[in-house]
Amino acid sequence: MEEKKLDLNSIIGFVLISGILIWMLWSNAPTPEEIKEKEKKEQLEKQAKEVNKETSAEVANPVADSTKNAAAQAQLGSFGYSATLPSATNAVTEIKNEVLSLKISNKGGYIVDATILGFDQFEKNSKKAVQIIKDNNASLDIALNTTDNRTLHTKEMYFEPKLTTEGKNQVLTLQLKAAPDQFLEYRYVLKPNEYMLDFAIRSQGLEKVVNTSKPLDLEWQMKTYRNEKSVSYENRYSEIVFEYEDGKDDYLNAARDSEDEAKDVSYIAFKQHLFTSILLTDTKFKTAKFKSDNLVDDEKVDTVFTKHFTAQVPLEFKNGAVNYNMNWYYGPSKYQILNGYDRNLDEIMPLGWGIFGWINRYIFIPVFGLISSIGLGYGLAIILFTILVRIVMSPVTYKSYLSQAKMKVLRPEIAELNEKFKDNPMKKQQETMKLYSKAGVNPMAGCLPALMQMPIFYALFQFFPSMFDLRQKSFLWADDLSSYDSIYQLPFHIPFYGSHVSLFPILASIAIFFYMKMTTGDQAMSAPPQEGMPDMGKIMKVMIYISPLMMLFFFNNYASGLSLYYFISNLITIGIMLVIKNYIVKEDKIHAQIQENKTKEKKESKFQRKMREMMEQAEAQKAAQQKKK
């Protein structure tokens, strides 16, 4: 019995100990995220070892190959040392995170491939990645004026790479060496999930090798690849943007070849409409020169490049050395991302100046972002956004129509005054103003609502081309709301129109035609004819046909999202006008109100009194002159 009891106790103890051990092993087991992070770190370390393998050993005897050294020395002077190292090849090193892939070449030490991950070129599912840099379309070059009277270019010389990690950051250091402890260094730091990387340029021990009495000349060049379906539309918004003199910003004209200069420059952006490359610096460039050349032929739809950008800046020496902390940005031209860096990068977006930019930044972008976050899809989000804008502007529409209706009621009396005083323009003007005053009608009231809508119109015109979120988002027949919605490809090219037919601009043009047809008659009736002035009625009748035609040509290559907005906006405006005309504003009531106003004593304002006195004085002077004759 005791033996059985002992066996049972042993078994229970064994089970308990085993359970505890299993629990300890389970609780200390790494999570899937930790396993993934460990694998990533091991991969980075392996990559770093491979990159550094051929460059880990310093050249102990620089004259081992005397023939090679002598040739390099003759061509490059002290920097011939760099050509004798194992790294003097065209090898590239890749650093990559979740959103960006960069390849940096030993030759020149600059980025030779920049791929924005997760985006397709031209159209969705094209299986072509958006590559800002590839096939030598960009370069970064520093001209080195040596003490032995040479001018060398870094883009033609070989840097020695070293890849390491700092926590989760990938660090690539490249050194152009004149000796083991004399070099010019580029340092790239890529962080997880970031389009922005740290970049530094510094020198060490080059005081006797490089002429430090003058700044180094840095030149950044790029031929910007076409990435969107509409090359003409993309080219229209591809431009150099720069910040200078403590927060000021400017840009080069995107419509033609142009050049410019600036002082105290803090960033330079080569903007490609929906993607952009930016060089930022903590130490401002004292001067900078910019040049933009247009490479687009509007007759060709297969253009490879849009612009050729060039920026030239000086790198100042301090205590015989260069030391600049900078950043590169390669990524979407998206307001929320750029604004998040808090470095004034939102100015790269063409949101408009003054009140127009204010409306976009603080009203349209947040409102549209909220609507689109609901999950309706971007086409329906644009429609809902349009409805909200038109509802907000409906009081202005009402005021405009009410003013037109009042002027239309007064038109017969104004025509009577014109006939009565046709030989006395001054008297006619006086009586007309008296009529307006008695009736309580302001002839300018119809213009003010229209002027109030202009900031909204212009802000929206800038808003839609800047919306990165519309890129390759489909709605109905449009496969990309940031580009044109072609329904038919023409076998020829029409100047100013293109070689395709877009449907949304056609619908918007039709809506504009009917809107103008409905309102032009009222406007012509409300505008009293003036002697010596053109007949506005005839002009408006012509504009009924010209305005839709202009819309058709102008928007054929524009973003279909913008055309969709104007189509829906005009439909809503027509509906609002019909409601106002048929159910709110009644001409008989307006006429009765005007007649009632005429019977009331109305105090003359200072402005009206001043105008009346001036007109009476002018009339008295005219009478005196006629009397002298």
GIZI-V642683 format. One record per pair of residues at least 6 apart in sequence whose ideal C-beta (glycine too) atoms are under 8 Angstrom apart, sorted by the first residue. I is the first residue (numbers start at 0). J is the second residue. Records with the same first field share a line. If there is no record, write none. Layout:
BEGIN
I = J / J
END
This chain:
BEGIN
29 = 37
40 = 164
43 = 164 / 169
44 = 164
46 = 93 / 162
47 = 162 / 163 / 164
50 = 92 / 160 / 161 / 162
51 = 160 / 161 / 162
53 = 85 / 86
54 = 84 / 85 / 86 / 159 / 160 / 161
56 = 85
57 = 179
58 = 80 / 83 / 84 / 179
61 = 68 / 80 / 83
62 = 68
64 = 83
67 = 82 / 83
68 = 79 / 83
70 = 79
71 = 79 / 80 / 82 / 83
72 = 79
73 = 79
74 = 82
75 = 81 / 82 / 149 / 151 / 156
76 = 145 / 147 / 149 / 151 / 208
77 = 145 / 147 / 177 / 178 / 181 / 208
78 = 143 / 145 / 151 / 156 / 175 / 176 / 177 / 208
80 = 176 / 177 / 178
81 = 87 / 156 / 157 / 158 / 159 / 175 / 176 / 177
82 = 156 / 157
84 = 157 / 159 / 176
86 = 105 / 157 / 158 / 159 / 160
87 = 105 / 157
88 = 105 / 106 / 157
89 = 104 / 105 / 106
90 = 104 / 105 / 160
91 = 102 / 103 / 104 / 105 / 111 / 112
92 = 102 / 103 / 105 / 160 / 162 / 171
93 = 100 / 101 / 102 / 103
94 = 101 / 103 / 162 / 169 / 171 / 187 / 189
95 = 101 / 169 / 189
96 = 169 / 189 / 190 / 191 / 192 / 193
97 = 116 / 191 / 192
98 = 115 / 116 / 117 / 192 / 193 / 194 / 330
99 = 113 / 114 / 115 / 116 / 189 / 193 / 194 / 196 / 329 / 330
100 = 112 / 113 / 114 / 116
101 = 110 / 112 / 113 / 114 / 187 / 189 / 196 / 329
102 = 110 / 111 / 112 / 113
103 = 109 / 110 / 111 / 160 / 171 / 173 / 187
104 = 111
105 = 157 / 158 / 159 / 160 / 173
106 = 154 / 155 / 156 / 157 / 158
107 = 138 / 139 / 140 / 153 / 154 / 155 / 156 / 158
108 = 139 / 153 / 158 / 173 / 175 / 185
109 = 137 / 138 / 139 / 140 / 154 / 185
110 = 132 / 137 / 139 / 327
111 = 132 / 133 / 135 / 137
112 = 130 / 132 / 133
113 = 130 / 131 / 132 / 133 / 137 / 276 / 329
114 = 128 / 129 / 130 / 131 / 133
115 = 128 / 129 / 130 / 131 / 194 / 274 / 329 / 330 / 331
116 = 128
118 = 128 / 129 / 331 / 470
119 = 125 / 126 / 127 / 128 / 129 / 471
120 = 127 / 128 / 129 / 130 / 226
121 = 127 / 226 / 227 / 228
122 = 228 / 471 / 478 / 479
123 = 471 / 473 / 478 / 479
129 = 226 / 274
130 = 224
131 = 137 / 223 / 224 / 271 / 274 / 276 / 329
132 = 221 / 276 / 329
133 = 224
136 = 221 / 222 / 223 / 224 / 304
137 = 219 / 220 / 221 / 222 / 276
138 = 154 / 218 / 219 / 220 / 221
139 = 153 / 154 / 217 / 218 / 219
140 = 152 / 153 / 154 / 217 / 218 / 220
141 = 152 / 153 / 183 / 200 / 215 / 216 / 217 / 218 / 314
142 = 150 / 151 / 152 / 153 / 215 / 216 / 218
143 = 149 / 150 / 151 / 152 / 153 / 183 / 209 / 215
144 = 150 / 209 / 210 / 213
145 = 151 / 208 / 209 / 210
146 = 207 / 208 / 209 / 210
153 = 175 / 183
156 = 175
157 = 175
158 = 173 / 174 / 175 / 185
159 = 173 / 174 / 175 / 176
160 = 171 / 172 / 173
161 = 171 / 172 / 173 / 174
162 = 169 / 170 / 171 / 172
163 = 170 / 172
164 = 170
165 = 188
167 = 190 / 191
168 = 188 / 189 / 190 / 191
169 = 188 / 189
170 = 186 / 187 / 188
171 = 186 / 187 / 188 / 189
172 = 184 / 185 / 186 / 187
173 = 184 / 185 / 186 / 187
174 = 182 / 183 / 184
175 = 182 / 183 / 184
176 = 182
177 = 204 / 205 / 208
178 = 204
180 = 203 / 204
181 = 203 / 204 / 205 / 208
182 = 202 / 203 / 204 / 205
183 = 200 / 201 / 202 / 205 / 321
184 = 199 / 200 / 201 / 202 / 203
185 = 198 / 199 / 200
186 = 197 / 198 / 199 / 200 / 201
187 = 196 / 197 / 198 / 327
188 = 196 / 197 / 198
189 = 196
190 = 196 / 197
194 = 328 / 329 / 330 / 331 / 336
195 = 326 / 327 / 328 / 330 / 340
196 = 326 / 327 / 328
197 = 324 / 325 / 326
198 = 278 / 325 / 326 / 327
199 = 322 / 323 / 324 / 325
200 = 217 / 314 / 321 / 322 / 323 / 325
201 = 320 / 321 / 322 / 323
202 = 209 / 320 / 321 / 322
203 = 320
205 = 211 / 319 / 320
206 = 319 / 320
209 = 215
211 = 316 / 319 / 320
214 = 285 / 313 / 314 / 315 / 316
215 = 313 / 314 / 316 / 321
216 = 311 / 312 / 313 / 314
217 = 311 / 312 / 313 / 314
218 = 309 / 310 / 311
219 = 267 / 269 / 278 / 309 / 310 / 311 / 312
220 = 307 / 308 / 309 / 310
221 = 269 / 276 / 307 / 308
222 = 294 / 304 / 306 / 307 / 308
223 = 237 / 269 / 271 / 304 / 305 / 306 / 307 / 308
224 = 271 / 303 / 304 / 305
225 = 233 / 234 / 302 / 303 / 304 / 305
226 = 233 / 271 / 272 / 273 / 274
227 = 233 / 272 / 273 / 470 / 481 / 482
228 = 479 / 482 / 483
229 = 482 / 483 / 556
230 = 295 / 300 / 302 / 305
231 = 295 / 297 / 497 / 556
232 = 272 / 464 / 482 / 483 / 556 / 557 / 558
233 = 271 / 272 / 273 / 305
234 = 253 / 272 / 293 / 295 / 305 / 306
235 = 253 / 254 / 272
236 = 253 / 270 / 272 / 349 / 464
237 = 253 / 270 / 271 / 272 / 305 / 306
238 = 250 / 251 / 252 / 253 / 270 / 291 / 306
239 = 250 / 251 / 259 / 267 / 268 / 269 / 270 / 289 / 291 / 308 / 310
240 = 248 / 249 / 250 / 267 / 268 / 270 / 346 / 347
241 = 248 / 249 / 250 / 261 / 264 / 266 / 267 / 268 / 287 / 289 / 310
242 = 248 / 264 / 265 / 266 / 343 / 346
243 = 249 / 261 / 262 / 263 / 264 / 265 / 287
244 = 261 / 262 / 263
245 = 263
246 = 343
248 = 343 / 346
249 = 259 / 261
251 = 257 / 258 / 259 / 289 / 290 / 291
252 = 291
253 = 291 / 306
254 = 293
255 = 293
256 = 291 / 292 / 293
257 = 290 / 291
258 = 288 / 289 / 290 / 291
259 = 288 / 289
260 = 286 / 287 / 288 / 289
261 = 286 / 287 / 289
262 = 285 / 286 / 287
263 = 283 / 284 / 285
264 = 280 / 283 / 284 / 286 / 287 / 312
265 = 279 / 280 / 283 / 284 / 343
266 = 277 / 278 / 279 / 280 / 342 / 343 / 344
267 = 277 / 278 / 287 / 289 / 310 / 312
268 = 275 / 276 / 277 / 278 / 344 / 347
269 = 275 / 276 / 277 / 306 / 308 / 310
270 = 332 / 347
271 = 305 / 306 / 332
272 = 332 / 464
273 = 331 / 332 / 467 / 470 / 481
274 = 329 / 330 / 331 / 332
275 = 328 / 330 / 331 / 332 / 347
276 = 327 / 328 / 329
277 = 326 / 327 / 328 / 344 / 347
278 = 310 / 325 / 326 / 327
279 = 325 / 326 / 327 / 328 / 342
280 = 323 / 324 / 325 / 326
281 = 323 / 324 / 325
282 = 315 / 322 / 323 / 324
284 = 312 / 313
285 = 313 / 315
286 = 312 / 313
287 = 310 / 311 / 312
288 = 309 / 310 / 311 / 312
289 = 308 / 309 / 310
290 = 308 / 309 / 310
291 = 306 / 307 / 308 / 309
292 = 306 / 307
293 = 305 / 306
294 = 302 / 304 / 305 / 306 / 307
295 = 302 / 304 / 305 / 306
296 = 302
298 = 492
300 = 498
314 = 321 / 323
315 = 321
328 = 340 / 344
330 = 336
331 = 467
332 = 347 / 348 / 465 / 467
333 = 467 / 468
334 = 345 / 348 / 350 / 360 / 364 / 465 / 467
335 = 368
337 = 344 / 345 / 347 / 348
338 = 344 / 345
345 = 360
348 = 465
349 = 461 / 464 / 465
350 = 356 / 359 / 360 / 458 / 461 / 462 / 465
351 = 358 / 359 / 457 / 458 / 461
354 = 454 / 458
355 = 454 / 457 / 458 / 461
356 = 458 / 461
358 = 454 / 455 / 458
359 = 458 / 461 / 462 / 465
363 = 458 / 459 / 462
364 = 462
366 = 384 / 387
367 = 380 / 384 / 462 / 466
370 = 380 / 383 / 384 / 387
371 = 377 / 380 / 468
373 = 380
375 = 383
376 = 472 / 474
377 = 468 / 469 / 472 / 474 / 480 / 560
378 = 472 / 473 / 474 / 475 / 477 / 480 / 563
379 = 474
381 = 474 / 480 / 560 / 563 / 564 / 567
382 = 563 / 567
384 = 564
385 = 564 / 567 / 568 / 571
386 = 567 / 571
388 = 455 / 459 / 568
389 = 568 / 571 / 572 / 575
392 = 452 / 455
393 = 575
395 = 448 / 451 / 452
396 = 448 / 572 / 575 / 576 / 579
397 = 575 / 579 / 583 / 584
398 = 444 / 447 / 448
399 = 445 / 448 / 449
400 = 521 / 576 / 579 / 580 / 584
401 = 444 / 579 / 584 / 589
402 = 440 / 441 / 444 / 445 / 448 / 525
403 = 445 / 518 / 521 / 522 / 525
404 = 521 / 525 / 584 / 586 / 589
405 = 438 / 440 / 444 / 525 / 589 / 593
406 = 440 / 442 / 445 / 525 / 526 / 527
407 = 521 / 524 / 525 / 586
408 = 586 / 589 / 590 / 593
409 = 434 / 435 / 438 / 440 / 527 / 593
410 = 524 / 525 / 527
412 = 434
413 = 431 / 434 / 527
414 = 527 / 528
416 = 427 / 430 / 431 / 434
417 = 427 / 527 / 528 / 530
419 = 427 / 430
420 = 426 / 427 / 430
421 = 427 / 530
424 = 530
425 = 614 / 617 / 618 / 621
426 = 618
428 = 614
429 = 611 / 614 / 615 / 618
431 = 527
432 = 607 / 610 / 611 / 614
435 = 441 / 442
436 = 601 / 603 / 607
437 = 596 / 597 / 601
438 = 593 / 596 / 597
439 = 592 / 593 / 596 / 601
440 = 593
445 = 525
459 = 561 / 564
460 = 561
463 = 469 / 558 / 560 / 561 / 564
464 = 481 / 557 / 558 / 561
466 = 481 / 560
467 = 481
469 = 479 / 480 / 481 / 558 / 560
470 = 479 / 480 / 481
471 = 478 / 479 / 481
472 = 479 / 480 / 481
473 = 479 / 480
474 = 480 / 559 / 563
476 = 484 / 486 / 502
477 = 484 / 503 / 559 / 563
478 = 484
479 = 559
480 = 558 / 559 / 560 / 563
481 = 558 / 559 / 560
482 = 558 / 559
483 = 497 / 499 / 501 / 555 / 556 / 557 / 558 / 559
484 = 501 / 502 / 503 / 559 / 562
485 = 499 / 500 / 501
486 = 500 / 501 / 502
487 = 499 / 500
488 = 498 / 499 / 500
489 = 497 / 498 / 499 / 500
491 = 498
492 = 498
495 = 552
496 = 551 / 552 / 555
497 = 555 / 556
499 = 555
500 = 555
501 = 554 / 555 / 556 / 559 / 562
503 = 554 / 559 / 562 / 563 / 566
504 = 550 / 551 / 554 / 555 / 557 / 562
505 = 551
506 = 562 / 566
507 = 550 / 554 / 562 / 563 / 565 / 566 / 569
508 = 547 / 548 / 550 / 551
509 = 547
510 = 565 / 566 / 569 / 570 / 573
511 = 546 / 547 / 550 / 565 / 569
512 = 543 / 544 / 546 / 547
513 = 569 / 573
514 = 569 / 572 / 573 / 576
515 = 539 / 542 / 543 / 546 / 547
516 = 543
517 = 573 / 576 / 577
518 = 576
519 = 539 / 540 / 542 / 543
522 = 535 / 539
523 = 535 / 536 / 539 / 540
526 = 535 / 536
528 = 534 / 535
550 = 565
554 = 561 / 562 / 565
603 = 611
END
